[in-house]
Amino acid sequence: MLFLTKLVFKNLFRSKSRTIVSVIAIAFAVMVVVFAKGLIDGMIESITADHIYYNSGHIKVVDGEYQKRERLLTLAYPVDGLAGQGLEEMISSLRNVEGVEMVIPRLKFGAMVSTEEELVAMSGWGINPDQELAFTDIEDLLVEGRMVTPGRQEVVMGSKLLAKLDRRVGDEVTILFNTAFDSLRGVTFRIVGRLETGLKILNELAFYLPLDQAQQLLYMDDQVTELLLVTSDKKLVPQVLSRVQALLAESDDRYQAFGYRETSDLIPLMDLSAAIFNSIYIFLVLLSCIVVINTMLMIVKDRTKEIGMMSAIGLESKNIMRLFILEGAVMGVAGSLCGAALGHLLNIYLSKVGFDYGEALSGMSSEVIFDTMLYPVSSLRNTIFAFVLGTVVVTIACLIPARRAARLEPTEAMRE
């Protein structure tokens, strides 16, 4: 084996240009695999996190009829307690379910503001500020001012929404909305904070106000439109969801509970994309193998007489085959190592600066929770995966020229 190893390195350095071209081809393919896998994983993590933060929590509890009409932001089907109990008692019961760490109430409603040029449609979110700051990353998105304070008629809005209204932090804005009794009401709020985010729903459509103020102004005391349940880990959602559904079935069948995956169209699509890309990664490495196979076939052709001489002096066919597989494996390891390292460094850099897809996704609906800033994930697991994939695929691909070399008849090879 030691003899074959020495021979492998001697042969690789005999034709440096071919070896270098093959290694570069493998390195480029593996680097693309590391980058693409990091980008897809980052996209999935971002979409999942934003959906959980700003739409569903890990588990979402709503009235069954509200779920069918959620896009209308109707106030006709509130969450107001279990079987005659109040909202606080319901929240307490859900919090006692094993695996539930937080229960976050939200009251969403349609609203609008009249400017000199247009009528701007919006979505009001009555929230508990402390819980939202503890659960979501809203504090990182708040670039000016502060979060709303309970008991005050205050709002926080996104930058683009403020631009539409021609308002800024510190100004007042009169917002029109329908109450729970379907009567039109206008209330003046002070703008105390500005959000800057790639999420169109927060930047262009929604505004925050204190939950107690939303309940009072909408005539929905002790009522909300949804409850978001938070677990310690999203992997626990299936078990916790079954417990929550059992509690609701026993107490009040008006309500339904949904896991975060059930309330999103994008998350299953991203999972499908990840599965498809796993096939594409293999295809990319196979493309680079064409260069390696071509190089190895040329080496076999150039060394035909040499192979015949080795066979004539007693080197078995399996050892000749092993020799060429080892040569391909060394190129695969070298190229995969370089490509994996370069891809990892690239993802480390891009995970900090990100990609802005704002222009490409400008036509996307504001209701779709998709952050236009995407950050690839710099993962050691992805790097090792790409390295192993490149090494294994290249080594297997070298079986073609290796088998050809092993099948050469010594007498015929000697005459070449």
FENSULFEN-V273678 format. One record per residue. N is the residue number from 1. RES is the residue in three letters. PSI is psi in whole degrees, -180 to 180 (* if undefined). OMEGA is omega in whole degrees, -180 to 180 (NA if undefined). D_FIRST is the distance of its C-alpha to the first C-alpha in Angstrom with 2 decimals. Layout:
{{N & RES & PSI & OMEGA & D_FIRST} {N & RES & PSI & OMEGA & D_FIRST}}
This chain:
{{1 & MET & -38 & 179 & 0.00} {2 & LEU & -39 & 178 & 3.80} {3 & PHE & -44 & 180 & 5.34} {4 & LEU & -39 & -179 & 5.12} {5 & THR & -45 & 178 & 6.22} {6 & LYS & -40 & -180 & 8.74} {7 & LEU & -37 & 179 & 9.79} {8 & VAL & -52 & -177 & 10.48} {9 & PHE & -35 & 177 & 12.76} {10 & LYS & -43 & -179 & 14.29} {11 & ASN & -38 & -179 & 15.22} {12 & LEU & -38 & -178 & 16.65} {13 & PHE & -8 & 176 & 18.83} {14 & ARG & -32 & 180 & 20.01} {15 & SER & 77 & -172 & 22.12} {16 & LYS & -41 & -176 & 23.12} {17 & SER & -44 & 179 & 26.13} {18 & ARG & -44 & -180 & 24.40} {19 & THR & -45 & -178 & 21.75} {20 & ILE & -43 & 179 & 24.61} {21 & VAL & -43 & 180 & 26.77} {22 & SER & -44 & -180 & 24.17} {23 & VAL & -42 & 179 & 23.52} {24 & ILE & -42 & 180 & 27.33} {25 & ALA & -44 & 179 & 27.97} {26 & ILE & -44 & -178 & 25.64} {27 & ALA & -43 & -180 & 27.11} {28 & PHE & -45 & -180 & 30.62} {29 & ALA & -45 & -179 & 30.17} {30 & VAL & -39 & 177 & 28.70} {31 & MET & -43 & 178 & 31.48} {32 & VAL & -39 & 179 & 34.07} {33 & VAL & -47 & 179 & 32.71} {34 & VAL & -46 & -180 & 33.03} {35 & PHE & -49 & -177 & 36.48} {36 & ALA & -42 & 180 & 37.75} {37 & LYS & -39 & 177 & 36.66} {38 & GLY & -39 & 180 & 38.30} {39 & LEU & -46 & 180 & 41.42} {40 & ILE & -44 & 179 & 41.76} {41 & ASP & -40 & 178 & 41.23} {42 & GLY & -40 & 178 & 43.75} {43 & MET & -45 & -180 & 46.20} {44 & ILE & -45 & 180 & 45.98} {45 & GLU & -42 & -179 & 46.41} {46 & SER & -48 & -179 & 49.34} {47 & ILE & -44 & -179 & 51.13} {48 & THR & -46 & -179 & 50.71} {49 & ALA & -46 & -179 & 51.92} {50 & ASP & -39 & 178 & 54.89} {51 & HIS & -42 & 179 & 55.89} {52 & ILE & -43 & -178 & 55.87} {53 & TYR & -47 & -165 & 57.79} {54 & TYR & 8 & 178 & 60.43} {55 & ASN & -55 & -165 & 60.87} {56 & SER & -13 & -167 & 59.80} {57 & GLY & -166 & 173 & 58.54} {58 & HIS & -33 & 177 & 56.04} {59 & ILE & 137 & -178 & 58.89} {60 & LYS & 129 & 179 & 62.09} {61 & VAL & 121 & 179 & 65.39} {62 & VAL & 166 & 170 & 68.18} {63 & ASP & 140 & -177 & 71.18} {64 & GLY & -38 & 180 & 70.23} {65 & GLU & -34 & 178 & 72.76} {66 & TYR & -38 & -179 & 71.68} {67 & GLN & -33 & 180 & 68.11} {68 & LYS & -24 & -175 & 69.48} {69 & ARG & 23 & -172 & 71.45} {70 & GLU & -37 & -179 & 69.24} {71 & ARG & -22 & 179 & 69.22} {72 & LEU & -10 & -178 & 73.02} {73 & LEU & 43 & -180 & 72.86} {74 & THR & 148 & 177 & 75.68} {75 & LEU & 7 & -174 & 77.39} {76 & ALA & -15 & -177 & 78.89} {77 & TYR & 73 & -175 & 76.12} {78 & PRO & 166 & 168 & 75.34} {79 & VAL & 115 & -173 & 73.41} {80 & ASP & 19 & 177 & 76.23} {81 & GLY & 166 & -179 & 75.37} {82 & LEU & 119 & 173 & 74.68} {83 & ALA & 52 & 176 & 77.63} {84 & GLY & -11 & 176 & 80.34} {85 & GLN & 164 & 178 & 78.49} {86 & GLY & 175 & -179 & 78.16} {87 & LEU & -41 & -179 & 75.15} {88 & GLU & -39 & 178 & 74.39} {89 & GLU & -38 & 178 & 74.38} {90 & MET & -44 & 179 & 71.97} {91 & ILE & -41 & 179 & 69.64} {92 & SER & -42 & 179 & 69.86} {93 & SER & -42 & 180 & 69.06} {94 & LEU & -35 & 180 & 65.99} {95 & ARG & -26 & 179 & 64.82} {96 & ASN & -9 & 177 & 65.01} {97 & VAL & 134 & -179 & 62.53} {98 & GLU & 127 & 179 & 59.30} {99 & GLY & -15 & 180 & 56.70} {100 & VAL & 123 & -179 & 59.26} {101 & GLU & -35 & -180 & 59.34} {102 & MET & 149 & 171 & 61.77} {103 & VAL & 115 & -173 & 64.40} {104 & ILE & 116 & 177 & 65.35} {105 & PRO & 142 & 174 & 68.57} {106 & ARG & 144 & 178 & 69.12} {107 & LEU & 107 & -177 & 72.20} {108 & LYS & 141 & -178 & 71.60} {109 & PHE & 156 & 177 & 74.47} {110 & GLY & 147 & -179 & 75.37} {111 & ALA & 172 & 178 & 77.29} {112 & MET & 158 & 177 & 78.46} {113 & VAL & 134 & 179 & 79.91} {114 & SER & 121 & 174 & 82.47} {115 & THR & -179 & 180 & 82.10} {116 & GLU & -25 & -174 & 84.37} {117 & GLU & -31 & -174 & 82.09} {118 & GLU & 171 & 175 & 80.50} {119 & LEU & 112 & -174 & 80.09} {120 & VAL & 118 & 178 & 76.64} {121 & ALA & 141 & -177 & 75.17} {122 & MET & 175 & 176 & 73.14} {123 & SER & 120 & 179 & 71.70} {124 & GLY & 136 & 179 & 72.86} {125 & TRP & 106 & 173 & 70.59} {126 & GLY & 121 & -173 & 72.46} {127 & ILE & 161 & 170 & 69.97} {128 & ASN & 109 & -172 & 69.78} {129 & PRO & -44 & -177 & 68.57} {130 & ASP & -42 & -180 & 66.98} {131 & GLN & -40 & 180 & 64.93} {132 & GLU & -41 & 179 & 63.82} {133 & LEU & -34 & -180 & 62.71} {134 & ALA & -33 & -174 & 60.81} {135 & PHE & -46 & -174 & 59.07} {136 & THR & 180 & 176 & 58.48} {137 & ASP & 27 & -175 & 57.39} {138 & ILE & -29 & -180 & 60.91} {139 & GLU & -35 & 179 & 61.40} {140 & ASP & -25 & -178 & 58.66} {141 & LEU & -13 & -178 & 60.46} {142 & LEU & 100 & -173 & 63.85} {143 & VAL & -11 & -180 & 64.16} {144 & GLU & 140 & 178 & 67.90} {145 & GLY & -147 & -175 & 70.43} {146 & ARG & 176 & 178 & 69.76} {147 & MET & 160 & -180 & 69.40} {148 & VAL & 157 & -180 & 72.55} {149 & THR & 133 & 178 & 74.55} {150 & PRO & 143 & 178 & 76.07} {151 & GLY & -3 & -179 & 79.83} {152 & ARG & 147 & 178 & 79.95} {153 & GLN & 82 & -176 & 80.31} {154 & GLU & 155 & 177 & 77.24} {155 & VAL & 155 & 171 & 74.43} {156 & VAL & 133 & -176 & 71.02} {157 & MET & 161 & 176 & 70.03} {158 & GLY & 161 & -176 & 67.24} {159 & SER & -46 & -177 & 67.55} {160 & LYS & -34 & 177 & 68.08} {161 & LEU & -41 & 177 & 70.61} {162 & LEU & -38 & 179 & 72.55} {163 & ALA & -39 & 177 & 72.49} {164 & LYS & -38 & -177 & 73.96} {165 & LEU & -7 & -176 & 76.69} {166 & ASP & 48 & 179 & 77.24} {167 & ARG & 164 & 176 & 76.95} {168 & ARG & 171 & -180 & 75.14} {169 & VAL & 132 & -177 & 74.57} {170 & GLY & -20 & 178 & 77.98} {171 & ASP & 169 & 174 & 79.86} {172 & GLU & 152 & 179 & 81.49} {173 & VAL & 136 & 178 & 80.89} {174 & THR & 120 & -175 & 82.97} {175 & ILE & 133 & 178 & 80.91} {176 & LEU & 142 & 180 & 82.42} {177 & PHE & 160 & 174 & 81.18} {178 & ASN & 134 & 178 & 82.45} {179 & THR & 180 & 179 & 83.08} {180 & ALA & -21 & 178 & 82.51} {181 & PHE & 13 & 177 & 86.09} {182 & ASP & 32 & 176 & 85.23} {183 & SER & 142 & -178 & 87.47} {184 & LEU & 135 & -178 & 86.56} {185 & ARG & 143 & 177 & 86.31} {186 & GLY & 132 & -178 & 85.65} {187 & VAL & 140 & 179 & 84.50} {188 & THR & 127 & -180 & 83.86} {189 & PHE & 155 & 173 & 80.71} {190 & ARG & 135 & 179 & 79.53} {191 & ILE & 118 & -175 & 76.06} {192 & VAL & -5 & -179 & 74.23} {193 & GLY & 155 & 179 & 70.61} {194 & ARG & 131 & 179 & 68.46} {195 & LEU & 142 & 174 & 65.02} {196 & GLU & 112 & -175 & 62.49} {197 & THR & 158 & 175 & 59.69} {198 & GLY & -6 & 177 & 57.82} {199 & LEU & 112 & -175 & 59.08} {200 & LYS & -33 & -178 & 61.99} {201 & ILE & -35 & 179 & 63.70} {202 & LEU & -30 & -176 & 64.10} {203 & ASN & -30 & -171 & 64.70} {204 & GLU & -18 & -170 & 67.17} {205 & LEU & -48 & -171 & 68.57} {206 & ALA & 155 & 169 & 68.67} {207 & PHE & 149 & -179 & 70.55} {208 & TYR & 145 & 169 & 70.57} {209 & LEU & 159 & -179 & 73.71} {210 & PRO & 142 & -178 & 74.35} {211 & LEU & -41 & -178 & 74.31} {212 & ASP & -35 & 178 & 77.70} {213 & GLN & -41 & 178 & 79.28} {214 & ALA & -43 & 179 & 77.80} {215 & GLN & -42 & -179 & 79.10} {216 & GLN & -46 & -175 & 82.53} {217 & LEU & -30 & -179 & 82.93} {218 & LEU & 1 & -176 & 81.73} {219 & TYR & 47 & 179 & 83.87} {220 & MET & 53 & 179 & 80.80} {221 & ASP & 133 & 179 & 81.30} {222 & ASP & 32 & 178 & 78.68} {223 & GLN & 148 & 174 & 76.83} {224 & VAL & 173 & 178 & 73.61} {225 & THR & -19 & -180 & 71.85} {226 & GLU & 155 & 173 & 68.43} {227 & LEU & 130 & 178 & 66.57} {228 & LEU & 126 & 180 & 62.94} {229 & LEU & 136 & -177 & 60.98} {230 & VAL & 131 & 176 & 58.05} {231 & THR & 170 & -179 & 55.31} {232 & SER & -25 & -178 & 52.82} {233 & ASP & 134 & -178 & 49.92} {234 & LYS & -16 & 175 & 50.14} {235 & LYS & -20 & -179 & 47.70} {236 & LEU & -4 & -174 & 50.62} {237 & VAL & -46 & -179 & 52.97} {238 & PRO & -43 & -180 & 52.80} {239 & GLN & -46 & -179 & 53.82} {240 & VAL & -39 & -180 & 56.47} {241 & LEU & -42 & -180 & 57.81} {242 & SER & -36 & 178 & 58.54} {243 & ARG & -42 & 180 & 60.49} {244 & VAL & -44 & 179 & 62.46} {245 & GLN & -37 & 178 & 63.28} {246 & ALA & -41 & 178 & 64.49} {247 & LEU & -45 & -179 & 66.74} {248 & LEU & -39 & 180 & 68.21} {249 & ALA & -36 & 180 & 68.81} {250 & GLU & -35 & -171 & 70.72} {251 & SER & -45 & -174 & 72.71} {252 & ASP & 109 & -175 & 73.42} {253 & ASP & 6 & 174 & 72.08} {254 & ARG & -30 & -171 & 73.12} {255 & TYR & 151 & 175 & 69.89} {256 & GLN & 147 & 178 & 66.39} {257 & ALA & 137 & -178 & 63.09} {258 & PHE & 138 & 172 & 60.12} {259 & GLY & 160 & -176 & 56.55} {260 & TYR & -29 & 180 & 55.45} {261 & ARG & -31 & -178 & 53.36} {262 & GLU & -20 & -176 & 56.43} {263 & THR & 12 & -179 & 58.49} {264 & SER & 138 & 173 & 56.15} {265 & ASP & -24 & -174 & 55.35} {266 & LEU & -37 & -176 & 52.73} {267 & ILE & -48 & 175 & 50.39} {268 & PRO & -34 & 179 & 49.54} {269 & LEU & -40 & 178 & 49.19} {270 & MET & -38 & 177 & 46.72} {271 & ASP & -40 & 177 & 44.65} {272 & LEU & -41 & 179 & 44.62} {273 & SER & -40 & 179 & 43.63} {274 & ALA & -41 & 179 & 40.66} {275 & ALA & -41 & 179 & 39.47} {276 & ILE & -41 & -179 & 39.97} {277 & PHE & -28 & 176 & 38.13} {278 & ASN & -36 & 177 & 35.04} {279 & SER & -37 & 180 & 34.87} {280 & ILE & -37 & 179 & 35.61} {281 & TYR & -45 & 179 & 32.71} {282 & ILE & -41 & 180 & 30.27} {283 & PHE & -40 & 179 & 32.21} {284 & LEU & -44 & 180 & 31.96} {285 & VAL & -37 & 178 & 28.18} {286 & LEU & -36 & 177 & 28.15} {287 & LEU & -43 & 179 & 30.37} {288 & SER & -27 & 180 & 27.94} {289 & CYS & -24 & 178 & 25.24} {290 & ILE & -41 & 178 & 27.48} {291 & VAL & -43 & -178 & 26.74} {292 & VAL & -46 & -180 & 22.96} {293 & ILE & -44 & 179 & 23.20} {294 & ASN & -43 & 178 & 25.57} {295 & THR & -46 & -178 & 23.35} {296 & MET & -39 & 178 & 20.36} {297 & LEU & -38 & 177 & 22.79} {298 & MET & -38 & 179 & 24.13} {299 & ILE & -43 & 178 & 20.75} {300 & VAL & -44 & 180 & 20.22} {301 & LYS & -44 & -179 & 23.76} {302 & ASP & -31 & -174 & 23.37} {303 & ARG & 19 & -177 & 20.26} {304 & THR & -47 & -179 & 21.62} {305 & LYS & -38 & 179 & 22.27} {306 & GLU & -40 & 179 & 18.91} {307 & ILE & -41 & 177 & 17.24} {308 & GLY & -39 & 179 & 19.73} {309 & MET & -41 & 179 & 18.91} {310 & MET & -39 & 178 & 15.16} {311 & SER & -39 & -177 & 16.37} {312 & ALA & -32 & -179 & 19.02} {313 & ILE & 7 & 170 & 16.92} {314 & GLY & 1 & 178 & 14.98} {315 & LEU & 122 & -175 & 12.09} {316 & GLU & 158 & -179 & 12.74} {317 & SER & -39 & -179 & 14.24} {318 & LYS & -32 & 178 & 12.04} {319 & ASN & -35 & 174 & 8.95} {320 & ILE & -43 & 178 & 11.53} {321 & MET & -42 & 179 & 12.69} {322 & ARG & -36 & -180 & 9.49} {323 & LEU & -48 & -178 & 9.37} {324 & PHE & -33 & 176 & 12.97} {325 & ILE & -40 & 179 & 12.85} {326 & LEU & -40 & 177 & 10.52} {327 & GLU & -46 & 178 & 13.08} {328 & GLY & -38 & -180 & 15.85} {329 & ALA & -40 & 179 & 14.64} {330 & VAL & -44 & 177 & 14.54} {331 & MET & -38 & 179 & 18.00} {332 & GLY & -43 & 179 & 19.11} {333 & VAL & -46 & -178 & 18.34} {334 & ALA & -48 & -180 & 20.00} {335 & GLY & -42 & -179 & 22.93} {336 & SER & -38 & 179 & 23.46} {337 & LEU & -46 & 179 & 23.46} {338 & CYS & -46 & -179 & 25.99} {339 & GLY & -42 & 180 & 28.06} {340 & ALA & -42 & 179 & 28.22} {341 & ALA & -45 & 180 & 29.32} {342 & LEU & -42 & 178 & 31.91} {343 & GLY & -39 & 179 & 33.20} {344 & HIS & -44 & 179 & 33.58} {345 & LEU & -39 & 178 & 35.52} {346 & LEU & -43 & -180 & 37.63} {347 & ASN & -33 & 176 & 38.56} {348 & ILE & -43 & 180 & 39.46} {349 & TYR & -48 & -177 & 41.90} {350 & LEU & -24 & 178 & 43.29} {351 & SER & -17 & 178 & 43.74} {352 & LYS & -40 & -177 & 46.35} {353 & VAL & -33 & 177 & 48.16} {354 & GLY & 178 & 176 & 47.78} {355 & PHE & 134 & 177 & 48.94} {356 & ASP & 110 & 179 & 52.63} {357 & TYR & 23 & -176 & 53.28} {358 & GLY & -46 & -179 & 57.01} {359 & GLU & -42 & -177 & 58.06} {360 & ALA & -30 & -177 & 55.80} {361 & LEU & 20 & -176 & 57.12} {362 & SER & -28 & -179 & 60.71} {363 & GLY & -2 & -179 & 62.04} {364 & MET & 144 & 180 & 60.54} {365 & SER & 144 & 179 & 63.12} {366 & SER & -21 & -178 & 63.91} {367 & GLU & -15 & 179 & 63.53} {368 & VAL & 122 & -177 & 59.81} {369 & ILE & 93 & -177 & 57.93} {370 & PHE & 113 & -180 & 55.27} {371 & ASP & 127 & -178 & 54.70} {372 & THR & -13 & 174 & 54.46} {373 & MET & 116 & -179 & 52.34} {374 & LEU & 135 & -179 & 48.73} {375 & TYR & 114 & 176 & 46.12} {376 & PRO & 150 & 179 & 42.40} {377 & VAL & 127 & 175 & 40.61} {378 & SER & 101 & -172 & 38.02} {379 & SER & 130 & 176 & 35.69} {380 & LEU & -34 & 179 & 32.35} {381 & ARG & -44 & 178 & 31.79} {382 & ASN & -38 & -180 & 32.32} {383 & THR & -45 & 179 & 29.97} {384 & ILE & -40 & 178 & 27.11} {385 & PHE & -47 & -178 & 28.04} {386 & ALA & -39 & 179 & 27.87} {387 & PHE & -48 & -180 & 24.51} {388 & VAL & -43 & 179 & 22.93} {389 & LEU & -48 & -179 & 24.86} {390 & GLY & -45 & -178 & 23.73} {391 & THR & -46 & -176 & 20.00} {392 & VAL & -47 & -177 & 20.18} {393 & VAL & -43 & 180 & 22.55} {394 & VAL & -43 & -180 & 20.77} {395 & THR & -44 & 179 & 17.41} {396 & ILE & -39 & -180 & 19.45} {397 & ALA & -28 & -179 & 21.39} {398 & CYS & -7 & 176 & 18.44} {399 & LEU & -31 & -177 & 18.26} {400 & ILE & -57 & 178 & 21.27} {401 & PRO & -30 & -179 & 19.97} {402 & ALA & -42 & 178 & 16.54} {403 & ARG & -38 & 179 & 18.57} {404 & ARG & -42 & 179 & 20.78} {405 & ALA & -41 & -177 & 18.16} {406 & ALA & -25 & -176 & 16.76} {407 & ARG & -4 & -180 & 20.41} {408 & LEU & 132 & 175 & 21.35} {409 & GLU & 131 & -177 & 22.87} {410 & PRO & -45 & -177 & 21.78} {411 & THR & -40 & -180 & 25.47} {412 & GLU & -40 & -180 & 26.62} {413 & ALA & -38 & -180 & 23.89} {414 & MET & -28 & -178 & 24.71} {415 & ARG & -12 & -179 & 28.34} {416 & GLU & * & NA & 27.74}}
